[in-house]
């Protein structure tokens, strides 16, 4: 899906630039849905109309995704993350209640920047609150949100680029004071994050979190993992014994600096194994701490 061609004969990929902007040149047959409702966005130049094999023109409203109001858990997590973000920082995060709550909690900050694979309505809220730097565009690969967001992304404040730029180590490392905020399904007492396997099966690969962990590290920035302390109405702890997470490790213990739940933020920097475990126990749900402490004591005897 692309926008109608501009005066230079270029069709913009609009709100979804991420992979297609890199791939179209190697695809021999290119069939486009030219949608007059797709905004033309800055950043990537798009695809020349002359390069299309075939096309169909029809107005179709873009699919929207409502984030929903933040709950008390998301708000508490956001409040624990806010002190780690300084004025002038460059932010990367995803979509959902927790990322939205984190970004909106920063509305009184100033000169913030966005460099992220995904953006949602919360980024627009920051822009309208005056929290973002005037001279730095919002860098993203994809926008997913409400029609209000889609109506705004053709402004000069937004620039959409392919994954080869948004997720490239040199691009991320060149940002100012970067802070990556990502989620996980579970975190173990070594400080490893598991983000791919659920009881229903694999839900994803590691995604862009690994790219941003590496790039932010190169820039001496901060890598934060944010998650609720429990699942299953409190019956399941999402802080788990060491090496007990489900599925492959998505972010290793050297890829994470801070882990935040509604019970606080565990700053793991400069801590040994035992110190990391103790810090993580403080952000686990109180109902599960005793079992986690026993599991760590059993492991520690073998270390």
C-alpha positions, 0 to 999 in steps of 0.5 A: 500500500502506497500513497498516490505519486507526488510531483516527482512520480514517487509513491510513499510507503507512508506509515509502513516503511520498515522492510519494504523500502529495502526489499522492493528493488529486489522484487521482480513483480511489484503490485501496489494498492495506491491509497489516497488515504495513505499519508506521504511521509518524509524520510525514505523516498518511496517507490517510483510509480514507473517501477510498478508492475501493476497498481490498483487505486482505491481509498481504504481507511488505515487499520487503527489500533487503540492503546487503551487507558493505562492501568495502575500496573503500567502507571507504576512501572512508568513512574519507576522508569521516569527517573532514569530518563534525562532531558535530551535523551533519545528514546526507543520503545514499542507499543502497548500500555506500558510503553505508552505510560512510560512515554506519557510520564515524560511529558514534562521533560524537554528536548527528548528525541525518538529513534525507534522501529515502532511509534504509537499515539504516545509519541504524538502526545509527547510532541504536542506536550512540547517534550520533544526537541524542535530540530530533531525529527521523530525517527521511526520505521512504522506508525501504528495507532489511531487516525489522529496519529496517521493524520499527523505523520506527514508533518516535518516532525516525522521521518520514516526510514527502513530497518537498515537505518533504524536498527543499524548499530551506527545509527543507534550509536550516533544518537544522544543519550539513548534509552531503550525500553523494551518488554519481556514475558519473563526475566530470570534471577541472572537478569536474562529476558525471555520474550518469545515463547508463551503457553500458546507457543512461539509468538515472535523472534527476539525482534529489534530489542537485540539491535537496540541493546547493542547500539545503545551499549555502543553509545553508553546509553541505558537498556531497560526491560519493563514488565508486570511482576505477575501473570494469571491474575497474580498466580504466576511470577514473571520474575523466575528462577535463574535459567527457568524462563520459557524458550530461548534467551532473548536478551542476555544478562549483558544486554540489560541494565535495569529491570522495572516492574510495578514494585520498583526498578532493579539497577543491575549495573556493576552488580555480581550474580548475588547482587543482581539476584537480590535486586531482582527479588525486590521487584518481584511480587511479594507473594512469590519472593520466598519461593524465588529466594529458595531457588536462588539459595539452592543455586548459590550453593553450587556457584 
